Amino acid sequence: MDYKEKRKKIIEQKQNKELLEMDEAITGFLQSRKLKNLTENTHDFYFQTLSKFKEFLAENDVSRPIDVITEDVYEFIQRRLDIGNKAPTVNRD
C-alpha cells in the first residue's frame, strides 16, 4: 500500500471514530477481549462495568465515545466511592 492509500485509510478510520456510537464501541472492545482469549467472567466484568459507565455518561448527556473526557472517568469513579463502594470494588469495576 502506498502513502496515499495509507493516508486515505487513516482518515477514514478517524472519521469513523467520530461517528462511533457508545454501543458500537463497547461491542468492539468486548470482541477484542474475546480475541485475547479472556475468561467468560472477565468478559462479564468488562460488560457490567462498561454498562454502568455508559449509564453514567447518558445521565450527563454524553452519547459518543469521542466526547468522553478524563473528567468523566474521574467523576464516575468518585460517584462509585460516594455511594459506598470500597476502593478495591471500584478498581475492579
N, C-alpha and C positions, 0 to 999 in steps of 0.2 A: 504494500500500500504506500503510495507516495504521500508527500507532505500535504498536498491539497485535500486528498481523500481523508487523511487522518484529521486534519483541521475541521473539515465538514462534519465528520462523525463526532468529534468532541463537542462542537457547537450544538449539534442535535441532542446529544446527551444532556448538555447543560440546560437547553430549553425544556427537555422532558422533565428534568428535576424541578423546574419552576412550575410545571403543571401537575406534578405528582400530588395525589391526594393522600391523606393520612392512612387510610385503609390499605392502599397500594404499597405504601412504604413499609407498613407493618408486615404485610404478607410477604413482600420481597425479603425483608430481614429474616423472618421466620424460615423461609425457604433456604436462605443462605446458611442458617444454623443447621438445618437438616442435612445439608450437603457436608457439613463438618462432622456428621455422624454423632450429634449430641443425643443424650438420652431423652426419652419422652417427658420425664419430669423436668428437665432443663427447658425443653420446648414449652411446656405448660407454664413454667415460671416466667419465661420471657413474655408469653402471651398475656398472662394475668397482669404483669407489671405494665406492659405497653397499653393494655386496655384501660388501666387506672390513669395512666398518664394522658391518654387520648381524651378521657372524660374530663380531666382537669383542664386540658387545653381547650376543649369545646366550651367549657364554662367561662373561659376567658377569651372567647371568640377567635381562637387560633385553629384553623382547619387544614393548613398545609404545612408539611414538614419544613419547607423553606422559610416559613415565618417564625419558626421556633428560635428563641434566643436563649442564651445561657441563663438569664434571669428566670426564665420559665422553669428550667430544671431546678434551680435553687429554691424557688418558691414551692414547687411540687414536693421537694424533699422536706422543706421546713413545715409545710402543712401536714405531712405524714407524721413528723415528730410532734407537732402541736396536738394531734388527736390521740397521742399516747403511744404511738409505735416506738419501740426502742430502736436505738441506732443499728444493731445487727439486723433487725427486721427491715428497716428502711434500706440498709445497704444491700440486703438480699433482694428487696423489691426494686 
